[in-house]
Amino acid sequence: MGESPLPWTSVSDEVTRHAEAEAEWVAAQSRWTRSWWQAAMLGVPLVYLIFVVISVRQNSYGTAAIAGYVLLAVFAACWLITPFVLPPGTGGRRFWAWYAFLVALTAAEIPFARAAGFVLCVFLTLLAVARLGARSAPIVAAMALAALLVPIAVGPWHVSLAKSFADVTPVAIPVVALAMLGVMQVVRANRALAETRAELARLAAENERIRIARDLHDLLGHSLTTITVKAGLARRLGPTNPAGRRSPRSGPRCPATARSPWPASSPVAGSCCGPPGFPLTSPRPPRLPIRPTRSCSAGPCARA
């Protein structure tokens, strides 16, 4: 019988009782991260695009305003389908191609929305941090500096340094990056916790199967060994016929009958603690040589 994968004292009974609840909780976490609910959560930040709409309306007219609205609508649609375009496990080439496309839409929107167009960089920051984590710091810094300095550098926009800071976008980009980094850490911690709980539940169930198999094996072995020993004793101490020979009853067949379940009991007990075909090595019950003495043969033992 193999050893238990965990010490018995390290697995709580509460984990065993709530194994099914833990599995349901892990499944719920998976559904939350891979369902339409994630797309709905991505739609919440799109509320901030209203500032870009207002800026396009104030700074662009006619065909230019229509182009600004269309580009903004395309960017919003692309943002909503990002989880489906970039599912978990997407390669780097596909990610950077999609990211470059979003960057191009942002750059095309800025002439129509002017300084407010850098609000789209907040969405690019979320995507970069979600993909790269702390390694996205250079990208975040570059977008924050661009949101601060580009409006000042473009003369026709008439934006001063104070007004550029007042737009909040240069400050919002690094703040959003830090917040997203914290959220990603929490998500990873929750995922690791869910996997650990599921593993503990699995090991607890495996320990329970091993315990049942051990008890079954020990009980069956003890019972069959007792039957074998007593049958052998009865065969040797049984009554004799007038010719001086012991009568051939079922006594000689009892030890063989008691030993016959052993080849089949080992796979049954082994299936409780492992996959089909799990080997369970255990010795066959010993056949004890019992040789009663003359006094025992003629005494109360024989009469019993």
C-alpha positions as CSV (number, residue, x, y, z in Angstrom):
1,M,0.0,0.0,0.0
2,G,1.5,3.4,-1.0
3,E,2.0,6.1,1.4
4,S,-0.4,9.0,1.8
5,P,0.6,12.0,-0.4
6,L,-0.1,14.3,2.6
7,P,0.2,13.8,6.3
8,W,-3.2,13.1,7.8
9,T,-2.8,16.0,10.2
10,S,-2.3,18.5,7.4
11,V,-5.7,17.9,5.7
12,S,-8.6,19.5,7.4
13,D,-12.0,17.7,7.5
14,E,-13.5,21.0,6.4
15,V,-11.6,20.8,3.2
16,T,-13.0,17.4,2.6
17,R,-16.6,18.4,3.4
18,H,-16.4,21.5,1.1
19,A,-14.6,19.9,-1.8
20,E,-17.6,20.2,-4.1
21,A,-18.1,23.9,-3.1
22,E,-14.4,24.6,-3.8
23,A,-14.8,23.0,-7.3
24,E,-17.8,25.2,-8.0
25,W,-16.0,28.3,-6.8
26,V,-13.0,27.5,-9.1
27,A,-15.5,27.0,-12.0
28,A,-17.2,30.3,-11.2
29,Q,-13.8,32.1,-11.3
30,S,-13.1,30.6,-14.7
31,R,-16.5,31.6,-16.0
32,W,-16.0,35.2,-14.7
33,T,-12.7,35.6,-16.5
34,R,-13.7,34.0,-19.8
35,S,-17.3,35.1,-20.4
36,W,-19.3,38.0,-21.8
37,W,-19.1,39.6,-18.3
38,Q,-15.5,40.5,-19.0
39,A,-16.6,42.3,-22.2
40,A,-19.2,44.2,-20.1
41,M,-16.6,45.2,-17.6
42,L,-14.4,46.5,-20.5
43,G,-17.3,48.7,-21.5
44,V,-17.3,50.7,-18.3
45,P,-14.1,52.8,-19.1
46,L,-15.7,53.8,-22.4
47,V,-17.7,56.4,-20.4
48,Y,-14.6,58.6,-20.4
49,L,-14.8,58.8,-24.2
50,I,-17.5,61.4,-23.7
51,F,-14.7,64.0,-23.1
52,V,-13.3,63.1,-26.5
53,V,-16.7,63.5,-28.1
54,I,-17.1,66.9,-26.6
55,S,-13.6,67.9,-27.8
56,V,-14.4,66.8,-31.3
57,R,-17.5,68.8,-31.3
58,Q,-15.7,71.9,-30.1
59,N,-12.6,71.7,-32.4
60,S,-13.8,70.0,-35.6
61,Y,-16.6,70.8,-38.0
62,G,-18.3,69.2,-41.0
63,T,-16.5,66.3,-42.5
64,A,-13.7,66.5,-39.9
65,A,-16.2,66.1,-37.1
66,I,-17.8,63.1,-38.8
67,A,-14.3,61.5,-39.3
68,G,-13.5,62.1,-35.6
69,Y,-16.7,60.4,-34.5
70,V,-16.2,57.5,-36.8
71,L,-12.7,56.9,-35.6
72,L,-13.8,57.1,-32.0
73,A,-16.6,54.6,-32.7
74,V,-14.1,52.2,-34.4
75,F,-11.8,52.5,-31.4
76,A,-14.6,51.8,-29.0
77,A,-15.7,48.7,-31.0
78,C,-12.1,47.4,-31.2
79,W,-11.7,47.9,-27.5
80,L,-14.8,45.8,-26.8
81,I,-13.8,42.9,-29.0
82,T,-10.2,42.9,-27.6
83,P,-10.8,39.9,-25.3
84,F,-12.0,37.8,-28.3
85,V,-9.2,39.0,-30.6
86,L,-6.6,38.4,-27.9
87,P,-7.7,35.3,-25.9
88,P,-5.5,33.9,-23.2
89,G,-2.4,32.4,-24.6
90,T,-2.2,34.7,-27.6
91,G,1.3,35.0,-29.1
92,G,3.3,38.2,-29.0
93,R,3.1,38.9,-32.7
94,R,-0.7,39.0,-32.7
95,F,-0.8,41.1,-29.6
96,W,1.6,43.7,-30.9
97,A,-0.2,43.8,-34.3
98,W,-3.5,44.5,-32.6
99,Y,-1.8,47.0,-30.2
100,A,-0.3,48.9,-33.1
101,F,-3.7,49.1,-34.8
102,L,-5.1,50.7,-31.7
103,V,-2.2,53.1,-31.5
104,A,-2.8,54.1,-35.1
105,L,-6.5,54.8,-34.3
106,T,-5.4,56.9,-31.4
107,A,-2.9,58.9,-33.5
108,A,-5.6,59.4,-36.2
109,E,-8.1,60.7,-33.6
110,I,-5.8,63.2,-32.0
111,P,-6.0,65.9,-34.8
112,F,-9.8,66.0,-34.5
113,A,-10.0,65.8,-30.7
114,R,-6.7,67.6,-29.9
115,A,-5.5,67.3,-26.3
116,A,-8.6,65.3,-25.3
117,G,-7.6,62.6,-27.8
118,F,-4.9,61.5,-25.5
119,V,-7.7,60.0,-23.3
120,L,-7.4,57.0,-25.6
121,C,-3.9,56.5,-24.2
122,V,-5.5,55.4,-21.0
123,F,-7.0,52.4,-22.8
124,L,-3.7,51.6,-24.4
125,T,-2.1,51.8,-20.9
126,L,-4.6,49.2,-19.6
127,L,-3.9,46.8,-22.4
128,A,-0.1,47.2,-22.0
129,V,-0.1,46.7,-18.3
130,A,-2.4,43.7,-18.6
131,R,0.1,42.1,-21.0
132,L,3.5,43.1,-19.7
133,G,2.9,44.0,-16.1
134,A,5.7,46.1,-14.6
135,R,7.7,45.8,-17.8
136,S,5.2,48.2,-19.4
137,A,6.7,51.2,-17.5
138,P,8.6,52.6,-20.5
139,I,5.4,52.5,-22.6
140,V,3.4,54.2,-19.8
141,A,6.0,56.9,-19.3
142,A,6.2,57.6,-23.1
143,M,2.4,58.0,-23.3
144,A,2.2,60.2,-20.2
145,L,5.0,62.5,-21.6
146,A,3.2,62.6,-25.0
147,A,-0.1,63.6,-23.3
148,L,1.8,66.4,-21.5
149,L,4.2,67.8,-24.1
150,V,2.5,67.3,-27.5
151,P,-0.4,69.7,-26.8
152,I,2.1,72.3,-25.7
153,A,4.3,71.7,-28.8
154,V,1.5,72.2,-31.3
155,G,1.1,75.9,-31.5
156,P,-2.4,76.2,-33.1
157,W,-3.8,74.4,-30.1
158,H,-2.8,77.2,-27.8
159,V,-2.3,74.9,-24.8
160,S,-0.1,75.9,-21.9
161,L,1.7,73.7,-19.4
162,A,-0.8,74.5,-16.7
163,K,-3.7,73.8,-19.0
164,S,-2.1,70.5,-20.1
165,F,-1.9,69.5,-16.4
166,A,-5.5,70.6,-15.9
167,D,-6.6,68.1,-18.6
168,V,-5.6,65.4,-16.0
169,T,-4.7,62.9,-18.8
170,P,-0.9,63.1,-18.2
171,V,-1.5,62.3,-14.5
172,A,-4.3,59.8,-15.2
173,I,-2.1,57.6,-17.4
174,P,0.4,56.6,-14.7
175,V,-2.3,56.4,-12.0
176,V,-4.3,54.0,-14.1
177,A,-1.2,52.0,-14.8
178,L,-0.5,51.6,-11.1
179,A,-4.1,50.7,-10.4
180,M,-4.2,48.1,-13.2
181,L,-1.0,46.6,-11.9
182,G,-2.5,46.2,-8.5
183,V,-5.6,44.6,-10.0
184,M,-3.5,42.1,-12.0
185,Q,-1.7,41.1,-8.8
186,V,-5.0,40.5,-7.0
187,V,-6.3,38.4,-10.0
188,R,-3.1,36.3,-10.0
189,A,-3.3,35.8,-6.3
190,N,-6.9,34.7,-6.5
191,R,-6.2,32.4,-9.3
192,A,-3.3,30.8,-7.3
193,L,-5.5,30.5,-4.3
194,A,-8.3,28.8,-6.3
195,E,-5.8,26.3,-7.7
196,T,-4.4,25.6,-4.3
197,R,-7.8,25.0,-2.8
198,A,-8.7,22.7,-5.6
199,E,-5.5,20.8,-5.1
200,L,-6.1,20.4,-1.4
201,A,-9.6,19.1,-2.0
202,R,-8.2,16.6,-4.5
203,L,-5.5,15.4,-2.1
204,A,-8.0,15.1,0.7
205,A,-10.2,12.9,-1.4
206,E,-7.2,10.8,-2.4
207,N,-6.3,10.4,1.2
208,E,-9.8,9.3,2.0
209,R,-9.6,6.7,-0.8
210,I,-6.3,5.4,0.5
211,R,-7.7,5.2,4.0
212,I,-10.7,3.2,2.8
213,A,-8.4,0.9,0.7
214,R,-6.1,0.3,3.7
215,D,-9.0,-0.5,6.1
216,L,-10.5,-2.8,3.5
217,H,-7.2,-4.5,2.9
218,D,-6.4,-5.0,6.6
219,L,-9.9,-6.2,7.5
220,L,-10.1,-8.6,4.7
221,G,-6.6,-9.9,5.3
222,H,-7.3,-10.4,9.0
223,S,-10.6,-12.2,8.4
224,L,-9.2,-14.5,5.8
225,T,-6.1,-15.3,7.7
226,T,-8.2,-16.2,10.8
227,I,-10.4,-18.4,8.6
228,T,-7.3,-20.1,7.1
229,V,-5.7,-20.7,10.5
230,K,-8.9,-22.1,12.1
231,A,-9.7,-24.2,9.1
232,G,-6.2,-25.8,9.2
233,L,-6.6,-26.4,12.9
234,A,-10.0,-28.0,12.5
235,R,-8.6,-30.2,9.7
236,R,-5.8,-31.4,11.9
237,L,-7.9,-31.9,15.0
238,G,-11.1,-33.1,13.3
239,P,-12.7,-36.5,14.2
240,T,-11.3,-39.7,12.7
241,N,-13.2,-42.6,11.2
242,P,-12.9,-46.2,12.5
243,A,-10.1,-46.9,10.1
244,G,-8.0,-44.3,11.9
245,R,-8.2,-41.7,9.2
246,R,-9.7,-38.3,9.4
247,S,-12.9,-37.9,7.4
248,P,-12.5,-35.9,4.3
249,R,-15.1,-33.2,4.8
250,S,-15.0,-29.6,3.7
251,G,-12.1,-28.9,6.1
252,P,-9.3,-29.4,3.6
253,R,-11.0,-27.1,1.1
254,C,-11.5,-24.3,3.6
255,P,-7.9,-22.9,3.5
256,A,-8.0,-22.8,-0.3
257,T,-11.4,-21.2,-0.2
258,A,-10.2,-18.6,2.3
259,R,-7.1,-17.8,0.2
260,S,-9.0,-17.6,-3.1
261,P,-10.3,-14.0,-2.6
262,W,-6.7,-12.6,-2.1
263,P,-5.8,-12.3,-5.8
264,A,-9.1,-10.5,-6.5
265,S,-9.0,-8.3,-3.3
266,S,-5.8,-6.6,-4.1
267,P,-7.0,-4.9,-7.3
268,V,-10.3,-4.0,-5.6
269,A,-8.4,-2.3,-2.8
270,G,-5.9,-0.7,-5.2
271,S,-8.7,0.8,-7.3
272,C,-9.7,2.8,-4.2
273,C,-6.5,4.7,-4.1
274,G,-5.3,4.9,-7.7
275,P,-6.2,4.5,-11.4
276,P,-7.5,1.2,-12.9
277,G,-4.7,-1.4,-12.7
278,F,-3.1,0.3,-9.7
279,P,-0.8,-2.5,-8.2
280,L,-1.4,-3.3,-4.6
281,T,1.3,-5.7,-3.5
282,S,0.6,-7.6,-0.4
283,P,1.7,-11.1,0.7
284,R,-0.7,-13.9,0.8
285,P,-1.9,-15.0,4.2
286,P,0.7,-17.3,5.7
287,R,-0.1,-21.0,6.1
288,L,0.9,-21.7,9.7
289,P,2.1,-25.2,10.4
290,I,0.0,-26.3,13.3
291,R,1.0,-29.6,14.8
292,P,-1.0,-30.4,17.9
293,T,0.5,-32.5,20.6
294,R,-0.9,-35.8,21.9
295,S,-2.3,-34.2,25.0
296,C,-4.1,-31.6,22.9
297,S,-5.5,-34.2,20.5
298,A,-6.9,-36.2,23.4
299,G,-7.9,-33.3,25.5
300,P,-10.6,-30.7,25.4
301,C,-9.3,-29.2,22.1
302,A,-10.3,-32.4,20.3
303,R,-13.6,-32.6,22.0
304,A,-14.3,-28.9,21.1
